[in-house]
Amino acid sequence: MNKQDLINSISEKSGLTKKDVESVLNSFLGEVTDALSSGDKVQLIGFGTFETRKRSARVGRNPQTGATLEIAESKVPAFKAGNKLKEAVK
């Protein structure tokens, strides 16, 4: 399912227009992005938690040349599924 499929599905189930659903979905994604970029986490009870995690610096290898290179430390977004979501997927 892609973003447009999600918008169509929510629109059909809720009775809202596709334009309204798209606006709400874009606002939600923007708020999650803003929270993660400022170091906060977003917790939706039963669904899951969006957070950032630190990825340590490490030594990598260029597969074309075989040369080693230093990969810098970075922050990456992560999602941890909640119990209700895990049970629904089983």
C-alpha positions, 0 to 999 in steps of 0.5 A: 500500500502506498500513500495514495492507496492509504488516503483512498482507504481512509477516505472511504472508511471515514467519509471525509474527502480525499483532500481532507485526509491528505491534509491530515496525513501530511500534517501527521507526517510533518509533526513526526518528522519535526519531533524526531529532528528535535530529538523527541519521540512520538509514542502512539499507545498500542501502535508503536513508537517513532524515535531516533537511534544513534548509529556508531562510527565504524569502518566500511569497505567500498565493494568496487575498490576494496578500499576501507573508509571511515563511516561517521556516527549518525542518527537514524529514525526507528520504529518499534511496534506496539503490542496491539500491532504485533498481535494483529500481524501474527 
